[in-house]
Amino acid sequence: MSERKPRTLFVSRERFRLPLDDAQRRKWDAVGEALDYRVVAAAATRSPAVAERFELAAPKPLLDGPLYYLALPFRVARALRTFRPDAVVVQNAHETALALVARAAVRSRTPVILDLHGDWRAATRLYGSPLRRLLQPIGDIAAQLAVRRADAVRTISAWTSGLVRELGVEPAAVFPAFVDAASFRASPPRPLPAEPRALYVGVLERYKGFDVLADAWPEVARALPDARLHVVGRGSLGASAAALVGAGGVAWDEALAPGEVAAALDEATVLVLPSRAEGLGRVVIEAFCRARPVVGGRAGGIPDIVEDGRNGLLVEPGDSAALAEAVLRILRDRALAERLGAAGAEDAPALAVEPHAYATALADLVLRVVEG
């Protein structure tokens, strides 16, 4: 095995756009130096995309999620037969359960590694249509079986490690998700803006607490009329974002490239991430790279990196009044915002995983599983 790069199949629900943007290219170029890889995932565009290493399913106009998951075991089974990987790395628990089904169907012995980025319970409780809640029992059982039956589990934070330890499984590796530090540390952070500005970056879903921000922001705007909010993301709560824009003082972009997110952080006083569930909070690390404080939900992996009163403020998930109070506290106190942002900037180098460090840690995990 040591004489060649291990063949590794990556499986996820992530949406890719080909050709890859600079951040993704840096990540996968580094992975390619360590592993001979293929990716089975989703396309960001309306047509399927196939490249040398990527096989991406196009989004469907109706029932995109259910159809994606129904097809996933067949796609993984086909890749197991044709690519014949040494290992399969699957992002998150429900996808891992389907990959294990595919492995059994083709009678493969290829080890499957669960790459856990968050709480599997959020998918059927805090995401998308309320109809997802009907899937809670089967979703929870499938996820727990995946954790226990995967050949290894990689987690990204102390909190995600705790999730699998509750099921009696010890993580084989713990390291953060890839963060495109190059885009966020290419230049020194700019001074805080003169105008009080808040920024939200993430999917517009309940698990990210966007509904809480939508409830809190009118109170912020009433107390501080010159405050501005920039929302970046798309999701099932898009109507709430549109309503905020209609009320004034709020800008909304459905998507920004990493360099544009870095610029948006430079134009902000504070990043707001009031999540109810979060594996680690990659955008928090990005904010720290730009010396911006964070108001975060006291949930998931956010408290692992946001220290209340040191590099940000923490609020209880779902508490819109507490969120408004914390955002106002930072927007009104420039010295506090600068102090919290400076502490975050001190933490950023240890949290931002560079492409080659990420690829090295990933390849080490794959080798240990394949050889052991």
KEKE-3310 file (N, C-alpha, C; in steps of 0.2 Angstrom, whole numbers, plus 5000, padded with zeros to 4 digits):
npx = (5004:5010:5018:5010:4998:4984:4968:4954:4937:4926:4911:4897:4884:4887:4887:4895:4903:4909:4921:4931:4931:4944:4947:4941:4949:4962:4961:4957:4968:4978:4973:4974:4988:4991:4982:4974:4960:4942:4926:4909:4895:4885:4879:4880:4874:4860:4862:4870:4887:4902:4918:4936:4938:4926:4909:4895:4878:4864:4854:4836:4821:4810:4807:4821:4830:4825:4826:4839:4845:4839:4845:4858:4864:4865:4874:4886:4888:4891:4903:4911:4912:4918:4929:4935:4940:4952:4947:4932:4927:4915:4904:4895:4882:4870:4872:4883:4876:4869:4880:4885:4875:4876:4889:4887:4878:4886:4895:4907:4923:4928:4934:4924:4924:4917:4914:4911:4902:4893:4878:4868:4854:4849:4845:4833:4825:4828:4829:4824:4809:4794:4789:4800:4801:4794:4802:4811:4812:4817:4828:4836:4839:4846:4857:4863:4867:4876:4886:4891:4894:4902:4919:4928:4928:4929:4930:4926:4927:4927:4914:4907:4915:4910:4897:4898:4905:4895:4888:4897:4908:4924:4932:4943:4951:4953:4950:4949:4937:4941:4947:4947:4960:4968:4961:4956:4966:4974:4977:4981:4968:4955:4952:4938:4922:4915:4901:4889:4888:4881:4884:4878:4882:4877:4867:4849:4841:4832:4841:4852:4848:4843:4830:4828:4837:4830:4819:4825:4832:4824:4822:4835:4837:4827:4832:4845:4845:4854:4860:4866:4862:4869:4865:4870:4866:4856:4840:4827:4821:4820:4810:4809:4821:4819:4809:4815:4824:4814:4810:4820:4837:4844:4854:4854:4863:4862:4873:4891:4908:4923:4933:4924:4916:4926:4928:4916:4916:4926:4919:4910:4905:4903:4901:4886:4880:4868:4866:4857:4862:4878:4892:4906:4908:4913:4913:4915:4929:4933:4929:4937:4949:4949:4949:4937:4924:4912:4895:4887:4877:4875:4879:4881:4897:4901:4904:4916:4926:4922:4924:4915:4915:4928:4933:4921:4903:4891:4875:4859:4852:4839:4834:4828:4828:4839:4849:4847:4851:4865:4870:4868:4876:4889:4889:4887:4898:4913:4926:4925:4921:4933:4942:4937:4938:4952:4956:4951:4958:4970:4968:4965:4976:4979:4967:4963:4964:4977:4977:4987:4990:4977:4975:4986:4982:4971:4975:4983:4974:4966:4976:4979:4967:4966:4977:4976)
npy = (4994:5006:5009:5016:5028:5028:5022:5032:5034:5048:5053:5062:5075:5087:5101:5104:5115:5114:5121:5119:5131:5143:5140:5127:5121:5122:5114:5101:5099:5097:5086:5077:5075:5067:5056:5045:5049:5049:5057:5056:5065:5080:5091:5109:5115:5115:5104:5087:5084:5078:5074:5071:5066:5068:5064:5070:5073:5080:5093:5090:5097:5094:5086:5085:5081:5068:5060:5061:5054:5042:5037:5037:5025:5016:5023:5024:5010:5007:5014:5007:4995:5000:5009:5003:5006:5008:5013:5021:5037:5045:5059:5063:5055:5049:5048:5039:5028:5024:5021:5010:5001:5000:4995:4982:4977:4975:4966:4970:4972:4984:4996:5008:5025:5036:5053:5064:5079:5085:5086:5072:5072:5085:5085:5080:5087:5101:5106:5111:5106:5104:5091:5083:5079:5068:5058:5056:5044:5033:5040:5043:5030:5024:5033:5030:5017:5018:5025:5016:5005:5009:5008:5016:5032:5049:5065:5082:5091:5094:5093:5086:5074:5070:5066:5054:5046:5045:5034:5024:5024:5027:5041:5039:5049:5066:5082:5098:5104:5108:5124:5138:5146:5154:5163:5171:5176:5183:5196:5210:5211:5223:5239:5241:5245:5262:5263:5254:5237:5221:5204:5189:5173:5159:5144:5147:5142:5133:5126:5133:5144:5155:5160:5165:5175:5183:5187:5194:5205:5216:5222:5226:5235:5245:5249:5254:5264:5266:5254:5241:5226:5212:5198:5182:5169:5154:5146:5137:5147:5158:5167:5174:5181:5189:5197:5204:5212:5220:5228:5237:5243:5231:5220:5206:5192:5178:5169:5170:5170:5164:5174:5185:5184:5186:5199:5204:5202:5211:5222:5222:5223:5213:5196:5186:5171:5162:5148:5133:5120:5114:5109:5113:5126:5134:5147:5155:5153:5159:5172:5175:5175:5187:5196:5198:5199:5187:5183:5170:5155:5146:5131:5115:5114:5127:5133:5127:5135:5148:5159:5165:5182:5183:5181:5183:5183:5172:5166:5159:5146:5150:5161:5175:5188:5188:5187:5199:5208:5205:5207:5221:5225:5223:5231:5244:5246:5250:5248:5236:5227:5228:5223:5209:5205:5205:5195:5184:5184:5181:5167:5162:5156:5143:5137:5137:5126:5123:5118:5108:5103:5098:5088:5079:5075:5068:5059:5051:5046:5038:5029:5022:5016:5008:5000:4994)
npz = (5000:5003:4992:4983:4980:4990:4984:4985:4988:4989:4996:4997:5001:4997:4986:4971:4960:4943:4932:4947:4960:4966:4980:4982:4972:4978:4989:4984:4975:4984:4991:4981:4979:4989:4989:4978:4971:4970:4968:4973:4972:4973:4960:4958:4948:4935:4927:4925:4931:4925:4928:4927:4940:4947:4949:4948:4953:4945:4952:4956:4949:4957:4973:4976:4986:4992:4980:4977:4988:4987:4975:4979:4985:4974:4965:4973:4974:4960:4959:4968:4961:4949:4951:4962:4975:4989:5001:5007:5010:5019:5020:5034:5044:5039:5025:5026:5031:5019:5011:5017:5014:5001:5000:5006:4996:4985:4990:4995:5003:5006:5017:5026:5030:5042:5040:5051:5052:5059:5070:5067:5070:5067:5054:5052:5060:5061:5048:5032:5025:5036:5035:5035:5048:5050:5047:5057:5067:5059:5053:5064:5069:5058:5057:5069:5068:5057:5063:5072:5064:5054:5048:5054:5062:5059:5067:5069:5080:5098:5102:5092:5093:5106:5102:5095:5105:5114:5109:5111:5103:5099:5091:5077:5072:5075:5068:5062:5049:5032:5030:5019:5021:5014:5006:5016:5024:5015:5015:5027:5040:5038:5047:5058:5052:5051:5052:5061:5058:5055:5050:5043:5038:5030:5028:5025:5037:5050:5059:5059:5065:5059:5059:5071:5071:5061:5069:5079:5073:5069:5082:5085:5075:5079:5091:5087:5074:5064:5061:5051:5042:5034:5024:5019:5010:5006:5007:5015:5022:5015:5013:5025:5024:5013:5018:5028:5020:5014:5024:5026:5027:5026:5017:5005:4999:4989:4987:4989:4983:4991:4992:4991:5003:5012:5010:5014:5027:5031:5029:5040:5057:5066:5066:5065:5071:5076:5079:5081:5080:5076:5069:5070:5065:5053:5047:5058:5060:5049:5051:5062:5056:5049:5060:5066:5078:5085:5087:5094:5094:5109:5106:5100:5091:5092:5105:5107:5101:5101:5114:5127:5130:5127:5113:5107:5109:5118:5116:5121:5112:5101:5108:5104:5110:5118:5109:5101:5111:5113:5100:5099:5110:5105:5093:5098:5105:5101:5106:5113:5102:5095:5104:5106:5093:5090:5099:5093:5081:5086:5088:5076:5068:5073:5071:5058:5045:5034:5016:5013:5026:5030:5020:5023:5036:5033:5023:5032:5041:5032:5027:5039:5042:5031:5031:5044)
capx = (5000:5014:5021:5006:4993:4978:4962:4949:4931:4923:4904:4894:4878:4890:4886:4901:4903:4915:4927:4932:4934:4951:4947:4940:4955:4968:4959:4957:4975:4982:4971:4977:4995:4991:4977:4971:4953:4936:4921:4902:4892:4880:4881:4877:4870:4855:4864:4875:4893:4907:4925:4940:4938:4920:4903:4890:4871:4861:4848:4830:4816:4805:4810:4828:4833:4823:4828:4847:4847:4837:4850:4865:4867:4867:4880:4891:4889:4894:4910:4914:4914:4922:4935:4938:4944:4954:4943:4927:4926:4908:4903:4889:4880:4864:4875:4887:4872:4868:4886:4886:4870:4879:4895:4884:4875:4891:4899:4914:4926:4931:4932:4920:4925:4912:4917:4906:4903:4888:4873:4863:4847:4847:4843:4825:4822:4829:4831:4820:4802:4792:4788:4806:4801:4791:4808:4815:4814:4821:4834:4840:4841:4851:4863:4867:4870:4881:4892:4893:4896:4908:4926:4932:4924:4933:4926:4929:4927:4926:4907:4906:4918:4906:4891:4900:4907:4889:4886:4902:4913:4930:4935:4949:4954:4949:4954:4944:4936:4946:4945:4951:4963:4972:4957:4954:4972:4978:4979:4979:4961:4954:4948:4931:4918:4912:4894:4888:4886:4882:4884:4876:4884:4875:4860:4844:4837:4831:4847:4857:4845:4841:4823:4830:4840:4825:4815:4829:4835:4819:4823:4841:4836:4823:4837:4851:4843:4859:4863:4864:4863:4871:4863:4873:4864:4849:4837:4819:4818:4822:4805:4811:4827:4816:4805:4820:4826:4809:4809:4825:4843:4846:4856:4854:4866:4861:4880:4897:4914:4927:4935:4919:4915:4931:4927:4910:4918:4929:4914:4906:4908:4902:4897:4881:4879:4864:4864:4854:4866:4884:4898:4911:4907:4919:4913:4918:4936:4934:4928:4943:4955:4948:4949:4930:4921:4906:4889:4886:4873:4879:4876:4886:4904:4903:4908:4923:4930:4920:4924:4911:4918:4935:4933:4914:4898:4887:4868:4856:4849:4832:4832:4829:4829:4846:4853:4847:4855:4872:4872:4868:4881:4895:4888:4887:4904:4918:4932:4923:4922:4940:4946:4935:4941:4959:4957:4949:4964:4976:4966:4964:4981:4978:4960:4963:4968:4979:4976:4992:4989:4971:4976:4990:4979:4966:4978:4985:4968:4965:4981:4979:4961:4967:4982:4975)
capy = (5000:5012:5011:5020:5032:5024:5024:5034:5037:5052:5053:5068:5078:5093:5103:5106:5118:5113:5119:5121:5138:5143:5137:5120:5118:5121:5108:5095:5098:5094:5079:5073:5074:5061:5051:5044:5050:5051:5061:5056:5071:5084:5097:5115:5117:5111:5098:5083:5086:5073:5076:5065:5064:5070:5062:5075:5072:5087:5094:5089:5102:5092:5081:5084:5077:5061:5057:5060:5049:5035:5035:5037:5018:5014:5027:5021:5003:5007:5017:5002:4990:5002:5012:4999:5010:5005:5016:5026:5042:5048:5064:5063:5049:5046:5046:5033:5022:5022:5018:5003:4997:4999:4990:4975:4975:4972:4961:4973:4973:4991:5000:5014:5030:5041:5059:5067:5086:5088:5082:5069:5073:5091:5084:5078:5092:5108:5108:5110:5105:5100:5084:5079:5076:5061:5053:5056:5038:5029:5043:5042:5023:5023:5036:5027:5011:5020:5027:5009:5000:5011:5005:5022:5039:5055:5070:5089:5095:5090:5092:5080:5068:5068:5063:5047:5043:5043:5028:5019:5023:5032:5043:5037:5055:5073:5088:5103:5104:5112:5131:5141:5152:5158:5169:5175:5179:5185:5203:5211:5214:5231:5242:5240:5250:5267:5261:5247:5232:5214:5199:5182:5169:5152:5142:5150:5136:5134:5124:5139:5149:5161:5162:5169:5182:5187:5189:5198:5211:5222:5225:5229:5241:5250:5252:5257:5264:5266:5248:5237:5218:5209:5191:5178:5162:5152:5140:5136:5153:5164:5172:5179:5186:5194:5202:5209:5217:5224:5233:5242:5242:5224:5217:5199:5189:5171:5166:5174:5167:5165:5181:5190:5183:5189:5207:5206:5202:5217:5228:5220:5224:5207:5190:5183:5164:5159:5141:5128:5114:5116:5104:5117:5133:5136:5154:5158:5153:5164:5178:5176:5177:5194:5199:5200:5195:5183:5182:5163:5151:5141:5125:5111:5115:5134:5135:5125:5140:5155:5160:5170:5188:5184:5182:5184:5182:5167:5166:5153:5145:5151:5167:5181:5194:5188:5188:5206:5212:5203:5211:5228:5227:5224:5236:5250:5247:5249:5245:5229:5224:5227:5218:5203:5203:5204:5189:5179:5184:5177:5160:5159:5152:5136:5134:5137:5121:5124:5112:5102:5100:5094:5082:5075:5072:5064:5053:5047:5042:5033:5023:5018:5011:5003:4995:4991)
capz = (5000:5004:4986:4979:4984:4991:4980:4990:4986:4994:4995:5001:4998:4995:4979:4968:4953:4939:4936:4954:4962:4969:4986:4981:4969:4982:4993:4980:4973:4990:4992:4975:4980:4994:4988:4971:4974:4966:4972:4971:4976:4969:4956:4959:4942:4933:4923:4929:4929:4926:4926:4928:4947:4950:4946:4951:4951:4944:4956:4952:4951:4963:4977:4975:4992:4992:4974:4978:4993:4984:4970:4981:4986:4967:4963:4977:4972:4954:4960:4971:4956:4943:4954:4966:4980:4995:5006:5006:5015:5018:5025:5038:5046:5035:5019:5028:5031:5012:5008:5020:5011:4994:5001:5007:4990:4980:4993:4995:5010:5007:5023:5025:5035:5043:5041:5054:5052:5063:5073:5062:5072:5065:5047:5052:5065:5060:5042:5027:5026:5042:5033:5037:5055:5050:5046:5063:5070:5054:5052:5070:5069:5052:5059:5075:5065:5053:5068:5075:5059:5050:5050:5057:5062:5060:5069:5068:5086:5104:5102:5087:5096:5111:5099:5094:5111:5118:5106:5113:5098:5099:5085:5075:5071:5076:5065:5059:5042:5028:5029:5014:5025:5009:5004:5022:5027:5010:5017:5034:5041:5038:5053:5059:5048:5055:5053:5064:5053:5056:5045:5043:5032:5031:5025:5029:5040:5058:5063:5059:5069:5055:5061:5077:5069:5058:5074:5083:5070:5070:5089:5084:5071:5082:5096:5083:5068:5058:5060:5045:5042:5027:5025:5014:5010:5003:5010:5015:5026:5011:5013:5030:5022:5009:5023:5032:5015:5012:5030:5025:5031:5026:5010:5005:4993:4990:4987:4988:4983:4997:4993:4993:5010:5016:5009:5018:5034:5032:5030:5046:5064:5070:5063:5069:5070:5081:5077:5086:5080:5072:5070:5072:5063:5048:5046:5064:5059:5044:5054:5066:5051:5047:5066:5068:5084:5084:5092:5092:5098:5113:5104:5095:5092:5093:5111:5107:5098:5103:5121:5129:5133:5125:5106:5105:5114:5117:5118:5121:5105:5101:5112:5100:5114:5120:5103:5100:5116:5112:5094:5101:5114:5101:5088:5101:5109:5096:5109:5114:5096:5093:5108:5104:5086:5091:5102:5088:5076:5089:5088:5069:5065:5076:5069:5050:5043:5027:5012:5014:5033:5030:5016:5026:5041:5029:5021:5037:5043:5027:5028:5046:5042:5026:5033:5051)
cpx = (5004:5018:5016:5001:4987:4972:4957:4943:4928:4916:4901:4888:4881:4889:4892:4899:4909:4915:4927:4934:4941:4951:4946:4946:4961:4967:4960:4964:4979:4980:4974:4984:4996:4987:4975:4963:4948:4930:4914:4898:4887:4883:4877:4873:4865:4856:4870:4882:4898:4913:4929:4939:4931:4914:4898:4883:4868:4855:4841:4825:4811:4808:4817:4831:4832:4826:4836:4848:4844:4842:4857:4868:4869:4873:4886:4893:4893:4901:4914:4917:4919:4929:4939:4943:4946:4950:4938:4926:4919:4906:4896:4886:4875:4867:4879:4882:4870:4874:4887:4881:4873:4885:4892:4881:4880:4896:4906:4916:4929:4929:4929:4922:4920:4915:4912:4907:4898:4883:4868:4856:4845:4843:4835:4822:4822:4831:4825:4813:4800:4791:4794:4805:4798:4797:4812:4817:4818:4828:4839:4843:4847:4857:4867:4870:4876:4887:4895:4896:4901:4914:4930:4927:4929:4928:4930:4930:4926:4919:4905:4909:4913:4899:4892:4902:4900:4886:4892:4907:4918:4932:4942:4954:4950:4953:4948:4943:4940:4943:4950:4955:4966:4968:4955:4960:4977:4981:4977:4972:4961:4951:4941:4927:4916:4905:4893:4885:4887:4881:4882:4878:4882:4869:4855:4839:4837:4837:4852:4854:4843:4834:4824:4833:4835:4820:4819:4831:4830:4821:4830:4840:4832:4828:4843:4849:4848:4863:4861:4866:4864:4870:4866:4870:4858:4847:4830:4816:4820:4816:4806:4816:4824:4812:4809:4822:4821:4808:4815:4831:4846:4848:4856:4858:4865:4868:4885:4903:4918:4930:4930:4916:4920:4930:4921:4911:4922:4925:4909:4909:4908:4899:4892:4880:4875:4862:4861:4858:4872:4889:4904:4910:4913:4919:4915:4925:4937:4934:4934:4949:4955:4947:4942:4927:4914:4901:4887:4881:4877:4876:4882:4893:4906:4906:4915:4928:4928:4920:4921:4915:4925:4936:4926:4910:4894:4880:4865:4852:4842:4830:4833:4831:4837:4851:4853:4851:4862:4874:4873:4874:4888:4894:4889:4894:4910:4924:4931:4924:4929:4944:4944:4938:4948:4961:4956:4955:4969:4974:4966:4970:4981:4972:4960:4967:4970:4978:4980:4991:4983:4972:4981:4987:4974:4969:4981:4980:4966:4970:4981:4973:4963:4972:4981:4969)
cpy = (5006:5014:5015:5023:5028:5027:5026:5037:5041:5053:5058:5070:5085:5095:5106:5110:5117:5118:5122:5128:5137:5139:5129:5117:5117:5115:5102:5093:5095:5087:5074:5071:5068:5055:5051:5044:5051:5053:5059:5061:5074:5089:5103:5118:5113:5105:5094:5085:5080:5075:5070:5062:5065:5067:5065:5074:5079:5087:5093:5095:5101:5086:5079:5080:5070:5057:5056:5055:5042:5033:5034:5029:5015:5017:5025:5014:5003:5009:5011:4997:4993:5005:5008:5002:5006:5007:5020:5030:5046:5053:5063:5056:5045:5044:5040:5027:5019:5019:5011:4999:4995:4994:4983:4972:4972:4967:4963:4972:4979:4994:5007:5019:5035:5047:5064:5075:5089:5083:5079:5071:5080:5090:5083:5083:5099:5111:5107:5110:5102:5093:5080:5076:5069:5056:5052:5049:5034:5033:5042:5035:5022:5027:5033:5020:5013:5022:5020:5005:5002:5009:5010:5028:5044:5061:5077:5093:5091:5089:5086:5073:5065:5064:5056:5043:5041:5036:5023:5019:5029:5034:5041:5043:5061:5078:5092:5102:5109:5119:5135:5148:5156:5164:5174:5178:5182:5192:5204:5213:5221:5233:5241:5246:5256:5266:5255:5242:5225:5210:5192:5179:5161:5150:5145:5145:5137:5131:5129:5145:5156:5164:5166:5175:5186:5190:5195:5205:5217:5226:5229:5236:5247:5253:5256:5258:5264:5259:5244:5230:5216:5201:5188:5171:5161:5147:5141:5143:5159:5169:5177:5184:5191:5199:5207:5214:5222:5229:5238:5240:5235:5222:5210:5197:5181:5167:5171:5169:5168:5172:5186:5190:5187:5197:5209:5206:5208:5223:5227:5222:5218:5202:5187:5176:5161:5152:5137:5121:5116:5112:5108:5125:5136:5144:5158:5158:5158:5171:5180:5178:5184:5198:5202:5196:5192:5183:5175:5160:5146:5134:5122:5113:5122:5136:5132:5130:5147:5155:5166:5176:5188:5185:5183:5183:5176:5168:5160:5152:5146:5157:5173:5188:5194:5189:5196:5210:5211:5207:5218:5230:5228:5230:5243:5252:5245:5246:5238:5225:5223:5223:5211:5200:5202:5197:5183:5179:5180:5169:5157:5155:5144:5133:5133:5132:5122:5118:5106:5099:5096:5088:5077:5071:5067:5058:5048:5043:5036:5027:5019:5013:5006:4997:4991:4987)
cpz = (5000:4997:4981:4983:4984:4987:4985:4987:4991:4992:5000:4997:4996:4987:4976:4961:4949:4934:4943:4955:4965:4975:4986:4977:4973:4987:4990:4977:4978:4991:4987:4976:4985:4993:4981:4972:4968:4970:4969:4975:4971:4965:4958:4954:4940:4929:4926:4926:4930:4923:4928:4935:4950:4946:4951:4948:4951:4949:4952:4954:4956:4966:4976:4980:4992:4986:4975:4983:4990:4979:4973:4982:4979:4964:4967:4975:4965:4955:4963:4966:4951:4946:4958:4971:4986:5001:5004:5012:5014:5023:5028:5039:5041:5028:5020:5028:5024:5009:5011:5016:5004:4995:5002:5000:4985:4983:4994:5002:5011:5013:5022:5032:5036:5044:5044:5055:5057:5066:5068:5064:5069:5058:5047:5057:5064:5053:5037:5029:5033:5041:5035:5044:5055:5049:5052:5066:5065:5053:5058:5070:5064:5054:5064:5072:5061:5058:5071:5070:5054:5053:5054:5057:5063:5062:5068:5074:5092:5104:5098:5090:5102:5108:5098:5100:5115:5115:5107:5107:5099:5092:5083:5073:5072:5073:5062:5051:5038:5028:5024:5017:5020:5007:5010:5026:5021:5011:5024:5035:5041:5045:5053:5055:5053:5056:5056:5059:5056:5050:5047:5037:5034:5028:5029:5031:5047:5061:5063:5063:5065:5057:5067:5076:5065:5063:5078:5080:5070:5077:5088:5080:5074:5087:5093:5076:5062:5057:5054:5045:5034:5028:5018:5015:5007:5007:5011:5019:5022:5011:5019:5029:5018:5013:5026:5027:5014:5018:5030:5029:5031:5018:5011:4998:4995:4991:4986:4988:4989:4998:4994:5000:5014:5016:5013:5025:5036:5033:5036:5052:5068:5065:5068:5067:5075:5081:5083:5086:5075:5074:5073:5071:5059:5047:5052:5063:5054:5047:5059:5062:5049:5054:5067:5074:5081:5089:5090:5097:5103:5112:5100:5097:5093:5099:5112:5105:5100:5111:5123:5133:5131:5118:5103:5111:5112:5119:5118:5115:5106:5104:5108:5104:5116:5114:5101:5105:5115:5106:5096:5105:5110:5096:5092:5105:5104:5100:5111:5108:5094:5097:5107:5098:5086:5094:5097:5083:5079:5088:5081:5067:5067:5073:5061:5048:5035:5023:5013:5021:5033:5026:5019:5032:5038:5027:5026:5040:5038:5027:5034:5045:5037:5028:5040:5051)
residu = (MET:SER:GLU:ARG:LYS:PRO:ARG:THR:LEU:PHE:VAL:SER:ARG:GLU:ARG:PHE:ARG:LEU:PRO:LEU:ASP:ASP:ALA:GLN:ARG:ARG:LYS:TRP:ASP:ALA:VAL:GLY:GLU:ALA:LEU:ASP:TYR:ARG:VAL:VAL:ALA:ALA:ALA:ALA:THR:ARG:SER:PRO:ALA:VAL:ALA:GLU:ARG:PHE:GLU:LEU:ALA:ALA:PRO:LYS:PRO:LEU:LEU:ASP:GLY:PRO:LEU:TYR:TYR:LEU:ALA:LEU:PRO:PHE:ARG:VAL:ALA:ARG:ALA:LEU:ARG:THR:PHE:ARG:PRO:ASP:ALA:VAL:VAL:VAL:GLN:ASN:ALA:HIS:GLU:THR:ALA:LEU:ALA:LEU:VAL:ALA:ARG:ALA:ALA:VAL:ARG:SER:ARG:THR:PRO:VAL:ILE:LEU:ASP:LEU:HIS:GLY:ASP:TRP:ARG:ALA:ALA:THR:ARG:LEU:TYR:GLY:SER:PRO:LEU:ARG:ARG:LEU:LEU:GLN:PRO:ILE:GLY:ASP:ILE:ALA:ALA:GLN:LEU:ALA:VAL:ARG:ARG:ALA:ASP:ALA:VAL:ARG:THR:ILE:SER:ALA:TRP:THR:SER:GLY:LEU:VAL:ARG:GLU:LEU:GLY:VAL:GLU:PRO:ALA:ALA:VAL:PHE:PRO:ALA:PHE:VAL:ASP:ALA:ALA:SER:PHE:ARG:ALA:SER:PRO:PRO:ARG:PRO:LEU:PRO:ALA:GLU:PRO:ARG:ALA:LEU:TYR:VAL:GLY:VAL:LEU:GLU:ARG:TYR:LYS:GLY:PHE:ASP:VAL:LEU:ALA:ASP:ALA:TRP:PRO:GLU:VAL:ALA:ARG:ALA:LEU:PRO:ASP:ALA:ARG:LEU:HIS:VAL:VAL:GLY:ARG:GLY:SER:LEU:GLY:ALA:SER:ALA:ALA:ALA:LEU:VAL:GLY:ALA:GLY:GLY:VAL:ALA:TRP:ASP:GLU:ALA:LEU:ALA:PRO:GLY:GLU:VAL:ALA:ALA:ALA:LEU:ASP:GLU:ALA:THR:VAL:LEU:VAL:LEU:PRO:SER:ARG:ALA:GLU:GLY:LEU:GLY:ARG:VAL:VAL:ILE:GLU:ALA:PHE:CYS:ARG:ALA:ARG:PRO:VAL:VAL:GLY:GLY:ARG:ALA:GLY:GLY:ILE:PRO:ASP:ILE:VAL:GLU:ASP:GLY:ARG:ASN:GLY:LEU:LEU:VAL:GLU:PRO:GLY:ASP:SER:ALA:ALA:LEU:ALA:GLU:ALA:VAL:LEU:ARG:ILE:LEU:ARG:ASP:ARG:ALA:LEU:ALA:GLU:ARG:LEU:GLY:ALA:ALA:GLY:ALA:GLU:ASP:ALA:PRO:ALA:LEU:ALA:VAL:GLU:PRO:HIS:ALA:TYR:ALA:THR:ALA:LEU:ALA:ASP:LEU:VAL:LEU:ARG:VAL:VAL:GLU:GLY)
# end
